Amino acid sequence: MLAELVRKNRSYRRFYQDVPVKLETLRELVDLGRLSASAMNLQPLKYVLSCEPEKNALIFATLGWAAYLKDWEGPEEGERPSAYIVILCDTQINQSPGCDHGIAAQSILLGAAEKGLGGCMIATVNRKELSRVLNLEPRYQIVLVIALGKPKENVVIDNVGPDGSIKYWHDAGETHHVPKRALDDVIIG
Ligand SMILES: Cc1cc2nc3c(=O)[nH]c(=O)nc-3n(C[C@H](O)[C@H](O)[C@H](O)COP(=O)(O)O)c2cc1C
């Protein structure tokens, strides 16, 4: 059921790094992005796939993780993503991706959730460095990175509490809590 999949599709940042994600799986996921809505149907998004440890390590080094978790610098070796999909905008097709990449990323992550995988959209990217290590032509602008793997953390949705904080947090049992605003607070008319 879609509603169940959407609930299951949380941002995961710790993975069983030794569980590989096949290149064919990444191709199937990108196909969901390819088939997603695109403004004016221009389809400016292009993708770089990675599921090899060496390439993964190069990508990992350019990413910023969980800004609200001040005491956590990102996943340790052994808990890092086993694959990535780097979403690019081909500026020869369109100067800006608009919101196409968000739509494509959600399709990709829902597909991943359906396959028992999980991931995280990452916009905190050292784009200059990632372009360099991926040897990208200047026409390709990095818009978003999707980290993927077999999730190793428990993530739960909470209601935003009386303090109004939307900051996600880790409890002592290492469960990751994500406060979401109540339905009646987001429907304003
Ligand atoms: C456009 C976008 C950019 C994001 N960038 C990052 C990021 O740079 N680093 C990170 O750890 N999480 C990032 N996230 C994940 C969000 O922190 C996450 O979606 C949010 O905490 C809500 O959790 P949920 O996805 O489980 O609902 C990003 C999410 C979106 C939609």
The ligand as a MOL file (V3000), in Angstrom:
LIG
                    3D

  0  0  0     0  0            999 V3000
M  V30 BEGIN CTAB
M  V30 COUNTS 31 33 0 0 0
M  V30 BEGIN ATOM
M  V30 1 C 15.9290 18.3340 -0.2190 0
M  V30 2 C 16.4330 17.5770 0.9780 0
M  V30 3 C 17.7550 17.7200 1.3480 0
M  V30 4 C 18.2490 17.0010 2.4370 0
M  V30 5 N 19.5860 17.1140 2.7570 0
M  V30 6 C 20.0740 16.3810 3.7740 0
M  V30 7 C 21.4580 16.4440 4.0770 0
M  V30 8 O 22.2280 17.1750 3.4700 0
M  V30 9 N 21.9290 15.6740 5.0750 0
M  V30 10 C 21.1020 14.8290 5.7950 0
M  V30 11 O 21.5960 14.1220 6.6750 0
M  V30 12 N 19.7780 14.7610 5.5330 0
M  V30 13 C 19.2460 15.5200 4.5540 0
M  V30 14 N 17.9090 15.4370 4.2470 0
M  V30 15 C 17.0360 14.5510 5.0140 0
M  V30 16 C 16.1310 15.3380 5.9720 0
M  V30 17 O 16.8920 15.7120 7.1100 0
M  V30 18 C 14.9400 14.4530 6.3770 0
M  V30 19 O 14.1000 14.3250 5.2600 0
M  V30 20 C 14.1720 15.0400 7.5440 0
M  V30 21 O 14.9310 14.9800 8.7190 0
M  V30 22 C 12.8510 14.3230 7.7920 0
M  V30 23 O 13.0610 12.9510 7.9980 0
M  V30 24 P 12.2970 11.9060 7.0960 0
M  V30 25 O 12.8980 11.9660 5.7120 0
M  V30 26 O 12.5310 10.5720 7.7410 0
M  V30 27 O 10.8570 12.3000 7.0620 0
M  V30 28 C 17.3940 16.1490 3.1810 0
M  V30 29 C 16.0560 16.0160 2.7950 0
M  V30 30 C 15.5790 16.7230 1.7080 0
M  V30 31 C 14.1390 16.5450 1.3000 0
M  V30 END ATOM
M  V30 BEGIN BOND
M  V30 1 1 1 2
M  V30 2 1 2 3
M  V30 3 2 2 30
M  V30 4 2 3 4
M  V30 5 1 4 5
M  V30 6 1 4 28
M  V30 7 2 5 6
M  V30 8 1 6 7
M  V30 9 1 6 13
M  V30 10 2 7 8
M  V30 11 1 7 9
M  V30 12 1 9 10
M  V30 13 2 10 11
M  V30 14 1 10 12
M  V30 15 2 12 13
M  V30 16 1 13 14
M  V30 17 1 14 15
M  V30 18 1 14 28
M  V30 19 1 15 16
M  V30 20 1 16 17
M  V30 21 1 16 18
M  V30 22 1 18 19
M  V30 23 1 18 20
M  V30 24 1 20 21
M  V30 25 1 20 22
M  V30 26 1 22 23
M  V30 27 1 23 24
M  V30 28 2 24 25
M  V30 29 1 24 26
M  V30 30 1 24 27
M  V30 31 2 28 29
M  V30 32 1 29 30
M  V30 33 1 30 31
M  V30 END BOND
M  V30 END CTAB
M  END
